[in-house]
Amino acid sequence: MPVIDSFAGQVAGLDSPVAQAAAVVPSDDTDLPQASRALYLGTGGDLRVTLLGGAVVTFRAAAAGWHPLRVARVHATGTGAADIVAGW
């Protein structure tokens, strides 16, 4: 039986739950294939990212869990957080 989506006709906004997700492999050279709506950290730690607007920032001691961040790249150097998933 197909899955019923009662919200299929609704437009997703930035505060909507994620509908797609993919594991993130941090890289100093490669952007994510899709800009994130949020990042999930399975294991907390420092998180160095390039935001969608271009700023490079390190979030020190980020807790495990969801973070509403529009991210273009998760850097390997400076990232100690692990089990990262991008949602969009």
Backbone as XML, in Angstrom:
<?xml version="1.0"?>
<chain id="A" units="angstrom">
  <residue number="1" name="MET">
    <atom name="N" x="0.838" y="-1.164" z="0.000"/>
    <atom name="CA" x="0.000" y="0.000" z="0.000"/>
    <atom name="C" x="0.894" y="1.242" z="0.000"/>
  </residue>
  <residue number="2" name="PRO">
    <atom name="N" x="0.589" y="2.250" z="-0.814"/>
    <atom name="CA" x="1.419" y="3.464" z="-0.842"/>
    <atom name="C" x="1.278" y="4.265" z="0.458"/>
  </residue>
  <residue number="3" name="VAL">
    <atom name="N" x="2.326" y="5.004" z="0.770"/>
    <atom name="CA" x="2.316" y="5.862" z="1.952"/>
    <atom name="C" x="1.425" y="7.063" z="1.684"/>
  </residue>
  <residue number="4" name="ILE">
    <atom name="N" x="0.553" y="7.388" z="2.622"/>
    <atom name="CA" x="-0.320" y="8.560" z="2.505"/>
    <atom name="C" x="0.408" y="9.755" z="3.103"/>
  </residue>
  <residue number="5" name="ASP">
    <atom name="N" x="0.507" y="10.826" z="2.342"/>
    <atom name="CA" x="1.119" y="12.066" z="2.814"/>
    <atom name="C" x="0.036" y="13.124" z="2.868"/>
  </residue>
  <residue number="6" name="SER">
    <atom name="N" x="-0.480" y="13.390" z="4.054"/>
    <atom name="CA" x="-1.556" y="14.365" z="4.226"/>
    <atom name="C" x="-1.099" y="15.788" z="3.946"/>
  </residue>
  <residue number="7" name="PHE">
    <atom name="N" x="0.205" y="16.000" z="3.839"/>
    <atom name="CA" x="0.744" y="17.340" z="3.627"/>
    <atom name="C" x="1.347" y="17.508" z="2.232"/>
  </residue>
  <residue number="8" name="ALA">
    <atom name="N" x="1.084" y="16.599" z="1.344"/>
    <atom name="CA" x="1.676" y="16.626" z="0.001"/>
    <atom name="C" x="1.369" y="17.915" z="-0.753"/>
  </residue>
  <residue number="9" name="GLY">
    <atom name="N" x="0.238" y="18.530" z="-0.512"/>
    <atom name="CA" x="-0.144" y="19.750" z="-1.214"/>
    <atom name="C" x="0.379" y="21.019" z="-0.569"/>
  </residue>
  <residue number="10" name="GLN">
    <atom name="N" x="1.121" y="20.901" z="0.531"/>
    <atom name="CA" x="1.622" y="22.062" z="1.255"/>
    <atom name="C" x="3.025" y="22.431" z="0.774"/>
  </residue>
  <residue number="11" name="VAL">
    <atom name="N" x="3.325" y="23.706" z="0.805"/>
    <atom name="CA" x="4.662" y="24.179" z="0.446"/>
    <atom name="C" x="5.557" y="24.067" z="1.679"/>
  </residue>
  <residue number="12" name="ALA">
    <atom name="N" x="6.725" y="23.465" z="1.520"/>
    <atom name="CA" x="7.668" y="23.338" z="2.632"/>
    <atom name="C" x="8.372" y="24.665" z="2.866"/>
  </residue>
  <residue number="13" name="GLY">
    <atom name="N" x="8.492" y="25.061" z="4.117"/>
    <atom name="CA" x="9.204" y="26.271" z="4.497"/>
    <atom name="C" x="10.445" y="25.915" z="5.287"/>
  </residue>
  <residue number="14" name="LEU">
    <atom name="N" x="11.236" y="26.916" z="5.648"/>
    <atom name="CA" x="12.463" y="26.653" z="6.389"/>
    <atom name="C" x="12.198" y="26.103" z="7.781"/>
  </residue>
  <residue number="15" name="ASP">
    <atom name="N" x="10.990" y="26.325" z="8.309"/>
    <atom name="CA" x="10.667" y="25.784" z="9.626"/>
    <atom name="C" x="9.901" y="24.467" z="9.543"/>
  </residue>
  <residue number="16" name="SER">
    <atom name="N" x="9.734" y="23.940" z="8.343"/>
    <atom name="CA" x="9.067" y="22.649" z="8.153"/>
    <atom name="C" x="10.031" y="21.516" z="8.498"/>
  </residue>
  <residue number="17" name="PRO">
    <atom name="N" x="9.488" y="20.353" z="8.856"/>
    <atom name="CA" x="10.371" y="19.212" z="9.091"/>
    <atom name="C" x="11.086" y="18.805" z="7.805"/>
  </residue>
  <residue number="18" name="VAL">
    <atom name="N" x="12.255" y="18.231" z="7.951"/>
    <atom name="CA" x="12.994" y="17.794" z="6.766"/>
    <atom name="C" x="12.264" y="16.640" z="6.091"/>
  </residue>
  <residue number="19" name="ALA">
    <atom name="N" x="12.356" y="16.594" z="4.777"/>
    <atom name="CA" x="11.734" y="15.522" z="3.997"/>
    <atom name="C" x="12.785" y="14.663" z="3.300"/>
  </residue>
  <residue number="20" name="GLN">
    <atom name="N" x="14.028" y="15.152" z="3.258"/>
    <atom name="CA" x="15.153" y="14.441" z="2.639"/>
    <atom name="C" x="16.341" y="14.552" z="3.588"/>
  </residue>
  <residue number="21" name="ALA">
    <atom name="N" x="17.222" y="13.583" z="3.543"/>
    <atom name="CA" x="18.417" y="13.625" z="4.388"/>
    <atom name="C" x="19.512" y="12.768" z="3.768"/>
  </residue>
  <residue number="22" name="ALA">
    <atom name="N" x="20.748" y="13.105" z="4.116"/>
    <atom name="CA" x="21.893" y="12.332" z="3.640"/>
    <atom name="C" x="23.031" y="12.468" z="4.641"/>
  </residue>
  <residue number="23" name="ALA">
    <atom name="N" x="23.800" y="11.403" z="4.783"/>
    <atom name="CA" x="24.984" y="11.445" z="5.633"/>
    <atom name="C" x="25.985" y="12.441" z="5.058"/>
  </residue>
  <residue number="24" name="VAL">
    <atom name="N" x="26.701" y="13.118" z="5.935"/>
    <atom name="CA" x="27.693" y="14.114" z="5.528"/>
    <atom name="C" x="29.091" y="13.566" z="5.796"/>
  </residue>
  <residue number="25" name="VAL">
    <atom name="N" x="29.940" y="13.647" z="4.794"/>
    <atom name="CA" x="31.366" y="13.352" z="4.953"/>
    <atom name="C" x="32.079" y="14.700" z="4.936"/>
  </residue>
  <residue number="26" name="PRO">
    <atom name="N" x="32.563" y="15.176" z="6.090"/>
    <atom name="CA" x="33.232" y="16.472" z="6.114"/>
    <atom name="C" x="34.390" y="16.522" z="5.117"/>
  </residue>
  <residue number="27" name="SER">
    <atom name="N" x="34.524" y="17.671" z="4.439"/>
    <atom name="CA" x="35.564" y="17.853" z="3.432"/>
    <atom name="C" x="35.978" y="19.314" z="3.399"/>
  </residue>
  <residue number="28" name="ASP">
    <atom name="N" x="37.266" y="19.548" z="3.306"/>
    <atom name="CA" x="37.759" y="20.920" z="3.186"/>
    <atom name="C" x="37.657" y="21.447" z="1.762"/>
  </residue>
  <residue number="29" name="ASP">
    <atom name="N" x="37.367" y="20.577" z="0.806"/>
    <atom name="CA" x="37.386" y="20.962" z="-0.605"/>
    <atom name="C" x="36.050" y="20.855" z="-1.329"/>
  </residue>
  <residue number="30" name="THR">
    <atom name="N" x="35.097" y="20.113" z="-0.780"/>
    <atom name="CA" x="33.879" y="19.803" z="-1.523"/>
    <atom name="C" x="32.639" y="20.295" z="-0.796"/>
  </residue>
  <residue number="31" name="ASP">
    <atom name="N" x="31.795" y="21.031" z="-1.516"/>
    <atom name="CA" x="30.512" y="21.469" z="-0.965"/>
    <atom name="C" x="29.539" y="20.303" z="-0.901"/>
  </residue>
  <residue number="32" name="LEU">
    <atom name="N" x="28.527" y="20.443" z="-0.067"/>
    <atom name="CA" x="27.445" y="19.468" z="-0.031"/>
    <atom name="C" x="26.715" y="19.507" z="-1.368"/>
  </residue>
  <residue number="33" name="PRO">
    <atom name="N" x="26.145" y="18.402" z="-1.816"/>
    <atom name="CA" x="25.412" y="18.418" z="-3.084"/>
    <atom name="C" x="24.108" y="19.202" z="-3.001"/>
  </residue>
  <residue number="34" name="GLN">
    <atom name="N" x="23.612" y="19.400" z="-1.790"/>
    <atom name="CA" x="22.350" y="20.120" z="-1.557"/>
    <atom name="C" x="22.539" y="20.960" z="-0.306"/>
  </residue>
  <residue number="35" name="ALA">
    <atom name="N" x="22.157" y="22.234" z="-0.354"/>
    <atom name="CA" x="22.233" y="23.079" z="0.841"/>
    <atom name="C" x="21.320" y="22.502" z="1.914"/>
  </residue>
  <residue number="36" name="SER">
    <atom name="N" x="21.782" y="22.524" z="3.137"/>
    <atom name="CA" x="20.988" y="21.961" z="4.228"/>
    <atom name="C" x="19.944" y="22.957" z="4.718"/>
  </residue>
  <residue number="37" name="ARG">
    <atom name="N" x="18.904" y="22.413" z="5.307"/>
    <atom name="CA" x="17.949" y="23.197" z="6.085"/>
    <atom name="C" x="18.338" y="23.096" z="7.556"/>
  </residue>
  <residue number="38" name="ALA">
    <atom name="N" x="18.943" y="21.950" z="7.892"/>
    <atom name="CA" x="19.409" y="21.697" z="9.251"/>
    <atom name="C" x="20.469" y="20.606" z="9.207"/>
  </residue>
  <residue number="39" name="LEU">
    <atom name="N" x="21.317" y="20.597" z="10.229"/>
    <atom name="CA" x="22.290" y="19.518" z="10.395"/>
    <atom name="C" x="21.973" y="18.771" z="11.680"/>
  </residue>
  <residue number="40" name="TYR">
    <atom name="N" x="22.100" y="17.453" z="11.621"/>
    <atom name="CA" x="21.965" y="16.619" z="12.804"/>
    <atom name="C" x="23.352" y="16.130" z="13.185"/>
  </residue>
  <residue number="41" name="LEU">
    <atom name="N" x="23.721" y="16.316" z="14.439"/>
    <atom name="CA" x="24.988" y="15.807" z="14.955"/>
    <atom name="C" x="24.673" y="14.629" z="15.862"/>
  </residue>
  <residue number="42" name="GLY">
    <atom name="N" x="25.110" y="13.445" z="15.467"/>
    <atom name="CA" x="24.910" y="12.276" z="16.310"/>
    <atom name="C" x="25.827" y="12.303" z="17.517"/>
  </residue>
  <residue number="43" name="THR">
    <atom name="N" x="27.008" y="12.863" z="17.326"/>
    <atom name="CA" x="27.984" y="13.047" z="18.389"/>
    <atom name="C" x="28.402" y="14.505" z="18.376"/>
  </residue>
  <residue number="44" name="GLY">
    <atom name="N" x="28.230" y="15.180" z="19.493"/>
    <atom name="CA" x="28.553" y="16.604" z="19.567"/>
    <atom name="C" x="30.048" y="16.866" z="19.492"/>
  </residue>
  <residue number="45" name="GLY">
    <atom name="N" x="30.391" y="18.126" z="19.276"/>
    <atom name="CA" x="31.787" y="18.555" z="19.198"/>
    <atom name="C" x="31.870" y="19.822" z="18.377"/>
  </residue>
  <residue number="46" name="ASP">
    <atom name="N" x="33.081" y="20.257" z="18.071"/>
    <atom name="CA" x="33.249" y="21.445" z="17.232"/>
    <atom name="C" x="32.730" y="21.155" z="15.830"/>
  </residue>
  <residue number="47" name="LEU">
    <atom name="N" x="32.118" y="22.165" z="15.238"/>
    <atom name="CA" x="31.548" y="22.035" z="13.896"/>
    <atom name="C" x="31.978" y="23.248" z="13.084"/>
  </residue>
  <residue number="48" name="ARG">
    <atom name="N" x="32.834" y="23.041" z="12.084"/>
    <atom name="CA" x="33.295" y="24.136" z="11.208"/>
    <atom name="C" x="32.576" y="24.001" z="9.880"/>
  </residue>
  <residue number="49" name="VAL">
    <atom name="N" x="31.881" y="25.077" z="9.491"/>
    <atom name="CA" x="31.049" y="25.038" z="8.291"/>
    <atom name="C" x="31.223" y="26.303" z="7.466"/>
  </residue>
  <residue number="50" name="THR">
    <atom name="N" x="30.886" y="26.190" z="6.194"/>
    <atom name="CA" x="30.668" y="27.357" z="5.345"/>
    <atom name="C" x="29.161" y="27.491" z="5.219"/>
  </residue>
  <residue number="51" name="LEU">
    <atom name="N" x="28.643" y="28.603" z="5.705"/>
    <atom name="CA" x="27.208" y="28.848" z="5.620"/>
    <atom name="C" x="26.825" y="29.180" z="4.184"/>
  </residue>
  <residue number="52" name="LEU">
    <atom name="N" x="25.566" y="29.049" z="3.876"/>
    <atom name="CA" x="25.087" y="29.286" z="2.520"/>
    <atom name="C" x="25.436" y="30.693" z="2.038"/>
  </residue>
  <residue number="53" name="GLY">
    <atom name="N" x="25.506" y="31.651" z="2.950"/>
    <atom name="CA" x="25.859" y="33.019" z="2.594"/>
    <atom name="C" x="27.347" y="33.244" z="2.380"/>
  </residue>
  <residue number="54" name="GLY">
    <atom name="N" x="28.186" y="32.218" z="2.658"/>
    <atom name="CA" x="29.616" y="32.330" z="2.394"/>
    <atom name="C" x="30.499" y="32.448" z="3.620"/>
  </residue>
  <residue number="55" name="ALA">
    <atom name="N" x="29.935" y="32.762" z="4.777"/>
    <atom name="CA" x="30.741" y="32.894" z="5.989"/>
    <atom name="C" x="31.233" y="31.528" z="6.451"/>
  </residue>
  <residue number="56" name="VAL">
    <atom name="N" x="32.503" y="31.489" z="6.873"/>
    <atom name="CA" x="33.077" y="30.281" z="7.468"/>
    <atom name="C" x="33.112" y="30.504" z="8.974"/>
  </residue>
  <residue number="57" name="VAL">
    <atom name="N" x="32.515" y="29.583" z="9.716"/>
    <atom name="CA" x="32.390" y="29.755" z="11.161"/>
    <atom name="C" x="32.558" y="28.407" z="11.849"/>
  </residue>
  <residue number="58" name="THR">
    <atom name="N" x="33.109" y="28.454" z="13.063"/>
    <atom name="CA" x="33.223" y="27.250" z="13.884"/>
    <atom name="C" x="32.291" y="27.387" z="15.071"/>
  </residue>
  <residue number="59" name="PHE">
    <atom name="N" x="31.409" y="26.421" z="15.234"/>
    <atom name="CA" x="30.538" y="26.339" z="16.398"/>
    <atom name="C" x="31.252" y="25.436" z="17.401"/>
  </residue>
  <residue number="60" name="ARG">
    <atom name="N" x="31.732" y="26.021" z="18.481"/>
    <atom name="CA" x="32.507" y="25.282" z="19.478"/>
    <atom name="C" x="31.583" y="24.456" z="20.372"/>
  </residue>
  <residue number="61" name="ALA">
    <atom name="N" x="31.948" y="23.212" z="20.597"/>
    <atom name="CA" x="31.242" y="22.311" z="21.512"/>
    <atom name="C" x="29.746" y="22.243" z="21.206"/>
  </residue>
  <residue number="62" name="ALA">
    <atom name="N" x="29.404" y="22.125" z="19.932"/>
    <atom name="CA" x="27.995" y="22.000" z="19.539"/>
    <atom name="C" x="27.440" y="20.696" z="20.108"/>
  </residue>
  <residue number="63" name="ALA">
    <atom name="N" x="26.265" y="20.766" z="20.670"/>
    <atom name="CA" x="25.630" y="19.595" z="21.282"/>
    <atom name="C" x="25.116" y="18.640" z="20.213"/>
  </residue>
  <residue number="64" name="ALA">
    <atom name="N" x="25.013" y="17.376" z="20.564"/>
    <atom name="CA" x="24.370" y="16.408" z="19.679"/>
    <atom name="C" x="22.915" y="16.826" z="19.490"/>
  </residue>
  <residue number="65" name="GLY">
    <atom name="N" x="22.369" y="16.573" z="18.306"/>
    <atom name="CA" x="20.981" y="16.915" z="18.011"/>
    <atom name="C" x="20.884" y="17.761" z="16.756"/>
  </residue>
  <residue number="66" name="TRP">
    <atom name="N" x="19.687" y="18.295" z="16.523"/>
    <atom name="CA" x="19.411" y="19.092" z="15.318"/>
    <atom name="C" x="19.834" y="20.541" z="15.501"/>
  </residue>
  <residue number="67" name="HIS">
    <atom name="N" x="20.397" y="21.114" z="14.429"/>
    <atom name="CA" x="20.812" y="22.518" z="14.411"/>
    <atom name="C" x="20.287" y="23.149" z="13.121"/>
  </residue>
  <residue number="68" name="PRO">
    <atom name="N" x="19.454" y="24.186" z="13.226"/>
    <atom name="CA" x="18.881" y="24.816" z="12.023"/>
    <atom name="C" x="19.905" y="25.694" z="11.316"/>
  </residue>
  <residue number="69" name="LEU">
    <atom name="N" x="20.727" y="25.078" z="10.482"/>
    <atom name="CA" x="21.817" y="25.776" z="9.797"/>
    <atom name="C" x="21.716" y="25.560" z="8.297"/>
  </residue>
  <residue number="70" name="ARG">
    <atom name="N" x="21.777" y="26.649" z="7.533"/>
    <atom name="CA" x="21.821" y="26.583" z="6.067"/>
    <atom name="C" x="23.294" y="26.505" z="5.682"/>
  </residue>
  <residue number="71" name="VAL">
    <atom name="N" x="23.754" y="25.308" z="5.376"/>
    <atom name="CA" x="25.175" y="25.028" z="5.211"/>
    <atom name="C" x="25.480" y="24.604" z="3.781"/>
  </residue>
  <residue number="72" name="ALA">
    <atom name="N" x="26.591" y="25.133" z="3.244"/>
    <atom name="CA" x="27.086" y="24.725" z="1.929"/>
    <atom name="C" x="28.194" y="23.678" z="2.052"/>
  </residue>
  <residue number="73" name="ARG">
    <atom name="N" x="28.989" y="23.751" z="3.143"/>
    <atom name="CA" x="30.111" y="22.818" z="3.315"/>
    <atom name="C" x="30.325" y="22.547" z="4.801"/>
  </residue>
  <residue number="74" name="VAL">
    <atom name="N" x="30.632" y="21.314" z="5.124"/>
    <atom name="CA" x="31.092" y="20.932" z="6.460"/>
    <atom name="C" x="32.572" y="20.596" z="6.316"/>
  </residue>
  <residue number="75" name="HIS">
    <atom name="N" x="33.412" y="21.368" z="6.981"/>
    <atom name="CA" x="34.860" y="21.209" z="6.855"/>
    <atom name="C" x="35.362" y="20.032" z="7.685"/>
  </residue>
  <residue number="76" name="ALA">
    <atom name="N" x="36.347" y="19.321" z="7.153"/>
    <atom name="CA" x="36.993" y="18.238" z="7.902"/>
    <atom name="C" x="37.899" y="18.828" z="8.982"/>
  </residue>
  <residue number="77" name="THR">
    <atom name="N" x="38.702" y="19.832" z="8.587"/>
    <atom name="CA" x="39.587" y="20.497" z="9.538"/>
    <atom name="C" x="38.749" y="21.380" z="10.451"/>
  </residue>
  <residue number="78" name="GLY">
    <atom name="N" x="38.838" y="21.160" z="11.737"/>
    <atom name="CA" x="38.092" y="21.971" z="12.692"/>
    <atom name="C" x="36.766" y="21.360" z="13.104"/>
  </residue>
  <residue number="79" name="THR">
    <atom name="N" x="36.395" y="20.229" z="12.519"/>
    <atom name="CA" x="35.151" y="19.555" z="12.904"/>
    <atom name="C" x="35.492" y="18.300" z="13.691"/>
  </residue>
  <residue number="80" name="GLY">
    <atom name="N" x="35.028" y="18.269" z="14.936"/>
    <atom name="CA" x="35.187" y="17.089" z="15.784"/>
    <atom name="C" x="33.875" y="16.358" z="15.981"/>
  </residue>
  <residue number="81" name="ALA">
    <atom name="N" x="32.773" y="17.031" z="15.661"/>
    <atom name="CA" x="31.457" y="16.388" z="15.743"/>
    <atom name="C" x="31.429" y="15.229" z="14.749"/>
  </residue>
  <residue number="82" name="ALA">
    <atom name="N" x="30.583" y="14.238" z="15.014"/>
    <atom name="CA" x="30.546" y="13.060" z="14.146"/>
    <atom name="C" x="29.109" y="12.610" z="13.914"/>
  </residue>
  <residue number="83" name="ASP">
    <atom name="N" x="28.979" y="11.651" z="13.011"/>
    <atom name="CA" x="27.658" y="11.101" z="12.664"/>
    <atom name="C" x="26.732" y="12.234" z="12.223"/>
  </residue>
  <residue number="84" name="ILE">
    <atom name="N" x="27.219" y="13.029" z="11.262"/>
    <atom name="CA" x="26.518" y="14.230" z="10.803"/>
    <atom name="C" x="25.591" y="13.870" z="9.650"/>
  </residue>
  <residue number="85" name="VAL">
    <atom name="N" x="24.381" y="14.389" z="9.727"/>
    <atom name="CA" x="23.379" y="14.196" z="8.676"/>
    <atom name="C" x="22.854" y="15.567" z="8.274"/>
  </residue>
  <residue number="86" name="ALA">
    <atom name="N" x="22.784" y="15.827" z="6.971"/>
    <atom name="CA" x="22.170" y="17.057" z="6.460"/>
    <atom name="C" x="20.723" y="16.754" z="6.107"/>
  </residue>
  <residue number="87" name="GLY">
    <atom name="N" x="19.835" y="17.635" z="6.519"/>
    <atom name="CA" x="18.425" y="17.508" z="6.166"/>
    <atom name="C" x="17.993" y="18.703" z="5.347"/>
  </residue>
  <residue number="88" name="TRP">
    <atom name="N" x="17.088" y="18.464" z="4.410"/>
    <atom name="CA" x="16.542" y="19.551" z="3.595"/>
    <atom name="C" x="15.124" y="19.263" z="3.225"/>
  </residue>
</chain>
